[in-house]
Amino acid sequence: MARRMDVFRLSNRLALLLGLATALRAAGVHGIVFDDRNGNGVPDPGEPGLAQVAVSDGVQIALTDAAGRYHFDAADGALVFVIKPRDWQAPVDARQVPQFFRRPSEDGVADFPLQARAEEDRFQVLLLADPQPASLKEVGYFDQTIVRPLAGRPDFDFSVSLGDVVYDRHELYPPLVESMARLGIPAYRVNGNHDLDLGARDDRASTASFEQAFGPSTYAFHHGRALFIALNDVRFLGGPRYVGGVRPDQLAFIANVLKVTPRDDLVVLMFHIPWFYPNPANNETFRPADRARLFALLQDRPNVLWLSGHTHYQRHFFYGAADGWHGAAPLHEYNVAAACGSYWGGPPDASGIPVATMNDGTPPGYGVLKVDGVSVRTDYRAARFPADYQISLHVPRAAKARTGFVSYYANVFNGHEGWTVESRVGDRQWNAMRRVIEWDPGYAEQYLAQDAMEQPLPTPRLPDPTVCYHLWRTYLPADLAPGTYPVEVRATDPAGTVYTAKGAVRIVAVP
């Protein structure tokens, strides 16, 4: 009963917020969504309008009529955008930025061209969290480590950058976008705290530079059987201060777009700041009441996935009743490791690019979202490494014979409590490793090595270690005779895919 009352109160509150948002309408907007068969961007004879396509101002939704026409009273000064339906593509510019949005003309006209493009139930999305260059040199690092290895490969249908597209340097948007254009796929973006205009007068104005470059900071589109919602969850508090949260108009938008989306479709919510507490101290980085409102909107949906960035480590979090989520199954949030890693810092690798290992031991890279109907799978790829490099193994070089409790560790970059991780030494049987929440000792070793350097690095230091949520530990057998032994680890994900890593230990007889 308590749960029902909580949902009832939240629903009533949302209804009030929706009413408030509706009361703020100002200017009439109208236009047509049409089949742009010749690709010139204007409705020509023989190019029919498209019915039942959603158009929005970031709050309310208007569906086009049988002729593709729509009309509604939009918020004054708002960008208006089309919510791309399945099997249609919004135009992209030469930089692969989707042009799904318009600033209405003085007489309130905003037309939206779409082109037919079949979409399979199965598709892949490139997930980029925090590219975050602070200089042209760092744009070059991103280009070398992420873009060039992926350019020309038909692996992905589109990409999503999960915030902090740049590091407070909006003039770096153009070179970064030009780099990513070589991937040849539409590139969607979510704003982050380092994309804000820090001198803005208020929260709404803080995304002006981002929206000038990429369009609205909260929007949606369909692909296959999935609805993707990009949510600006960075609430600007003045200067560099911010907190994670959602405005009433954004909640209204989500509620409205869900009303015109089949209940069984997959809903993917994409944002920058995660909605779990990002460290063991449970420091409050978001407004808990706003998370409860999001839960209330989504908990009756059977297929939901959340995607986030911001933390510069990697974590999978599964919300349940203890967190206030009362859906039929746990809600999965994939907090994707940063493309820039530890802010393009640390010692250089063989190619002269900073190793940028993150403080949980995860190397910089990108996520892969694999969608099959409404089922999802998330993978991770470490930049500058082969695709099968999924485990960092930390084993002592040497250990004393007949000694117990000598530990070794496996950092499974994409791992979580749903994985099975096992190991063996020599030709002995496989045994389960135990998942622990600790520092990755391999990363701690890299971090401490900086203190022994005669000269400080010209790049940022590797940051202080933090606990790793995908670390497993076990112990060397205490009865090993002197000699050198192979150490193997195998990690099996929930889908049954097995990843392996190998090392070695030398057991020494010490008098």
N, C-alpha and C positions, 0 to 999 in steps of 0.2 A: 504493500500500500504506500509506503514511504517513497518508493521509486516512482510509482504512478503519480503521486502528488508533485514530486520534483519535476517530472516531465511536463505535467499540467502547468505548473508555474512558469517553466521555461517557454512552453508553447504560447501561453498568454502574453508573456513579455515580448516574444518575437512578433506576435500579432500587433502589439502596440508599436513596436519598432517599424514594422511594415507600414502601419498607418501613418506614422510620422514621416517615413521616407516618401510615401505617396503625396503627403501634404506639401512637400518641398518642390513638387514639379513646377516647371516654369514655362519653357519654350516648346512650341509645337515643332516636331520633326517628322518628316515623311520621305518616302522614296520607294525604290524597287530593288528587290534582290533578283538577279536574272542570270540566265545561262549565257555566259560571255563566250560564245562559240568562236569568234574570231580573235579573242584575246586583246581587244583594244581598250577595254575598261569602260565602255559606254554602251547603253542599251540600244541596239540597232534593230531594224526590222528583221523578223525571223529569229530573234533571240528571246525566247519566252521567259516570263517571270516564273519564279519558283515558289510553290505554295508551302505553307507550314514551316517556314524557316524562321528561327528566332533572331530578333534584333534587340539590342539592349543599350542602355546608357550607363550601365554599371549598377543599376538598381532594378528597374522593372524590365519585363520582357514583353515584346510585341511579336505575335506570329503573323507572317505574311498571309494575305488572302489568296484566292485561286489564281489571281493575276500577278502574284509576287509583290503586291503593294502592302505597305505598313504605314501606320501613323500612331504616334503617341506624344504626350507632353513630356519632354525630356528635361532633366535637371539643367539649369542654366549653365552654359559653358562646357557641358560634359562632352567628352569624346563618345561617339556612338559607334557600335561595332556589331558585326554579324557573328553569330555563333555557328561556325561552320558545321553543317550536317555531314553525316556519313556519305561517302562516295562523291564528295565535292571538295574542291581545293580553292582556297582564297589565293589571289595572285601574290607572288613574292617579287620583291624588287631585285636588282642586280646583286644585292648583298645577301639574298636569301632570307630577308626579313618579311614575314607574312604581312600583307596589307589588308587586314580584316577590319580596319577602323577608319573612321572619317571624322573630321570636324565639319559639322553641318554648314552649308552656305548661309548667306545672310537671310535668304528666304526659307531656311529650314530644310533644305534638300540634302539627303545623304543616300546615294545609290551604292549598291554592293554587287560587284561582279563575282561570279563563281564559275569554275570550270569543272566539268565532270571528270572524275578520276576514281576508278574502282579501288576499294579498300578491302583487303582480306581480314578475316577474323584474327589471323596470326600476323603480328608485326613486332618490330623492335624499335625502341626509343633510346637514344644516346642521352645519358644524364650527366650533366656537368655542374658540379657545385663549386662556387667560389673560384673562378679563374683568377680574379683579383690582382691584375698587374698594377704596379705603381709607377711603371716607366715603360718606354718603348722596348728597352732590353728585355723586360719581363714579358711583354707581348710576344717577343721573339722566342722566349722559353716556352710559352704556351703553344706557339706555332710549331716548334720543333718536337715537343714531347707529345702533344695531343693531336694536332691537326694533320701534320704531314703523314704520320703512320696510318691515319684513317682516310685520307683523301683518296677519292676514286674507288672506294669500296662500297658496294651496294648493301651494306649490312643494316642500315638504319633508315626508317621512314621519315623521321624528323628528330631534332634535338631539343632539349630543354635545359636552359641554364638556371640553376636554382638560387640565384641571387649573388650579390657581390660580384657583379660582372666586371667591375673595376674597383680599384682601391682609392676611392675619393677623387679620382682623376677622370672627370667626364670627358675630357678631350681625348682620352684613350678609347672611347667607344668606337670611333671609325676604324682605326687600325685593327682592333680586335675583331670587329665585325667582318672586315675585309679578309682577315685570316680564316675565320670560320666559313666564309662563303665558299671556300675551296672544297668544303665537304659536299657541296651540291645538294643539300637537303634543307627544308624549311627549318629555321632556328627560332624557337620561342624562348622568351626570357621572363624571369621573375625578378623583381627588384629586391635588393638586400640593404642592410644598414649602411654599407659603404657606397651605395648608389644614391643616397639621399642628398638633397641640396641643403647643406648644413646651415645656411643663412636664411632659410625659408621662414615665412611668417607663421605657418601652422602646419599641421599634419598633412592636409590635402595638398598644399603647395610644395611639400618636400619632395615629391616625385616628378616635378616638372621636367627636369633634364632627362630622366629615364623615359618619360612618356613622349617627349619630343623625339627621342631616338627610336623607341620601340612600340609606342602605342600605350593603351591603358595598362595600368599596373594590376588590375583585377579584371579577368576576362575568362572566356571558356570556349572550348571547341570539342567536337566529336571526332573520333577516329575509330573505325571498326565498331565494336560494341562498347566502346569506352567513352565516357565524358571526362575530359580533362578540364579542371578548374584551376587557373592561376590566381593565387590569393596573395595580395600584398599584406603580410602580417607584421610589418615593421611599423610600430607606432612612434612617430617622431615627437620627442619631448623638448626639442630646442637644442641647438648646437650638436654635439656628438651624442647626446643622450637619446635613448630609445628603449622600448620594451615590446615584447611580443604581444599582439592583440588584434582584435577585429572590430571594425566600426559597425554601427547599426546598418548603414547602407550596404556594406559588404554581406552581412548576414541576410539582409533582404534579397540581395542578388542571388546568393546561393540557394535560398529557399525557392525563389522564383524559377531558377534554371532547373532545379530538381523537379518542379511541378510538371515540366514539359519533357522530362527524360524518363523512359521506362524504368520501373523500379528494379528490375533484375539486371540492368546494365551495370557495368563496372564504373565506379566513380573514383577518379584519381585526383586527389587534392594536392597541389604543388605550392610550396611556400618556402621561405628562407629560414626563419627561426623555428626550431623544433618545438613541439608541444609537450615533450617530456623534460624533466629536470636534467640538465646536461652533465651534472657531476654528483658524486656521492654526498656532497654537502646539501644537495637539493636547494641551491640558490635560486631564487625566484626570477626567472628570465622572461616570463610571460604572465598575462593576467588569467588566473585560474578560472574566473567566471566566464571568460570568453571561450576557453576550451570546453567548458560545460555546455555552452550554447552551440558550439560546433557539433559536439556529441549528440545533442538533442536533435539537430537537423538530420544527422546521418545514421543514427542507430537502428532505424528500421530498414536500412539498405543492406542487402545481403553481401554485396561485393564492393568493398571500399579499400583503397590503398592511399597512404599519405607519403609524400616525398619532401625531404627538407635538406638543407645544407648547414652553413654557419659555424659548426663546431670545430671544423678542421680535424676531425677524426671520423671513424666509421662506427655505426651502431644500428642494430635492428631493435626496435622497441615494440612490444605487443601490449596494447592497453586492454585491461579487463575490468571487472566490477570494482576492484580496489581503487582503480583510477577514475571511476565514474562512468566508464563505458559499459553499456548494457545491451550491446548488440548480440546477435546469435553466436557469433564467433569473435575471437580477439581481433582488435583493429591493429593492423600492421603499419608502422611508420618506418620507412627506410631513410635513415640519416646518412646521406652519401658523403664519402670522403672528398676532400677538396682537390680540385685539379691543380691548384698551386701548392698543395701540400702544406708545409709549414711556412707559408708566405714567401715562397721562392728563396728559402734560407738554407743554411748548412753548408758544409764543404762541397766543392764541385765534384761531379762524377767525371768519367773518362772523356766526355765530350765538353766539359767545362760548364755544365749546367748544375746549379745547386741541387743536392740530393733531395732536399725538402721533405724528408721523412716526417710524418706527423707524430705528435707526442704520444700516441698509442701504438706506435710502431708500424702504422699503415703507410705504404709508399703512396705518393700522389698518383692520381689516375682518374678513372671515370666509371660510372655505373652503367649497367645495361638492363633495361626493363623489357622483358619478353612477355608479350600478351598473347594468349590463345583464347579467344572468345572473352570470357570474364575471368579466366584464370591467369595468374601472374607468376612470374619468376624473376628474381633480381640477381644479377651477377655483378662482379667487380673486376676491372682490368687495371692492373698496375702499369702506369706509363713507364716506358723504357725497359720493360721486361716481357718475356714471352707470355702468351695468354694463359698458359698452365701454371704460371707462378702465382700461387694462391696461398702459400704457407711460408712463413719465416720461421725457421727452426733454430733454436738456441740450445746447443749441447756443449758441455765442458770439453775443452780440448783433451784434458787428461784428468783422471781420477785415481785415487788410491785404491788398490785392491782390498777386498773384504771390508768395504765401507758402505754403510747404509745411508739413506736419505740424501743422496746426491741427485738433485733435481735437474730436469731439462724441460723446455717449454716449446709449444707450437702456437704461433700467432696465425690464426686462420682468418685472413682479412675480412672475408664476407660471412664469417661464422656467427651463429647465435645458438640459443639453447635447443633449437630444433635439429642441430647437427650432431652426428656421432663422430668422435675423434678417437683414434686408436694408435698405438705404437708398439714397436718391438725392437729388441736389441739382438743382433746376430740372427740366428735361425730359431729363436724362441717364439712362442705363440704370441699372437696379438692380444693386447690388453687395453682396456678403456683408459683414456686420460681424463683427468678431472678438470672441469671448467672453473677458472678462478678469476677474480676481479683484482688484478694487481698491475704493477708496472710491467711492461715488456722488458726483460733484462737486456735483450739485444739493443733496444732503443736507448735504454739507460746508459749502456756502454758507449754508444755514439755521442750521446749528450755529454757525458763526463769527459770524453776525449777532447772536447773543445777547451776544457780548463787546462789541459796540458800543452796547448799550443803556445809557441813563443810569440806569435803575432795573432791578434784577433782577426776573424774572418772579415773580408770586405762586404759580404752579404749578411743578412740577418742571422743570428744564432738559431740553432735548433732550440725550440721552446722547452721549458721544464716538462718532465714526463708527467703523464696523467694515467689513471688506471685504464686498462684495456678491457673491453667487454667481449672480446673474442679471443681469449687466451686460455690455453689448456696446459696442464702440468702433470708430470708423473716423475718417477724416480728410476735411476739405474738399478738393475738387480745387484744386490749386495754380494752375491756369490760369484761374480765374474772373475775368472783367472786372468793373469796378465796377458796382454795382447791388444790388438786393435779390432774394434767391432763396428759394423755398420749399424746406424740408428735410422729407422724408418717410421714415418708417420703417414697415416691415411685418414682423410677427413671426408665424410659422406654427407652431402646436403639432403634436405627433405625430399628432393626429387630422385635421389639415388645416385647422383653423379659423384664420383670418387676423385679426389685430388690427393697427390702424394708429395712428400718431401723427404730428402735423404741427407744424413750427416754421418759423422763417425766420432767415436770416442776411443782414447787410448787408456787402457787400464795398466797401472804401473805398480809393481811390487816395491814397496818402500819399507826398509828395515825399521 
